[in-house]
């Protein structure tokens, strides 16, 4: 079956689903991040297992260390470096609070994915 495409105010409709270009998604994401109040600090009381703390930190590190060719198609290209560093600190703070910094470093060394 051949896919049908229609452009409607910058939205690509393919087989009844809205498809956005990477550039359009980045613009929408940037707009959301620009909403008043988005820079306000929030307190989050989060209780998760140590396993999930390790996984969360790994996902953050993996996302932030994406290869250059992967970043071209990523939303991360539109996010200021300051915000990315803050996100990395969130992951590290979670590790520290869970007492998992040393374990995480050893796992990274073991897997060859040093910070």
DAVENCOR-V470236 format. One record per backbone hydrogen bond with DSSP energy under -0.5 kcal/mol. CO is the residue of the C=O (numbers start at 0). NH is the residue of the N-H. If there is no record, write none. Layout:
CO;NH, CO;NH
This chain:
3;14, 5;7, 5;12, 7;10, 10;7, 10;12, 11;13, 11;18, 12;5, 13;16, 16;13, 18;11, 20;24, 21;25, 22;26, 23;27, 24;28, 25;29, 26;30, 27;31, 28;32, 29;33, 30;33, 31;34, 34;37, 36;39, 41;43, 42;44, 43;45, 45;47, 48;52, 49;53, 50;54, 51;55, 52;56, 53;57, 54;58, 55;59, 56;60, 57;61, 58;62, 59;63, 60;64, 62;65, 66;69, 66;70, 67;71, 69;72, 70;73, 73;76, 74;77, 75;78, 79;82, 79;83, 80;84, 81;85, 82;86, 83;87, 84;88, 85;89, 86;90, 87;91, 88;92, 89;93, 90;94, 91;95, 92;96, 93;97, 94;98, 94;99, 95;98, 99;103, 100;104, 101;105, 102;106, 103;107, 104;108, 105;109, 106;110, 107;111, 107;112
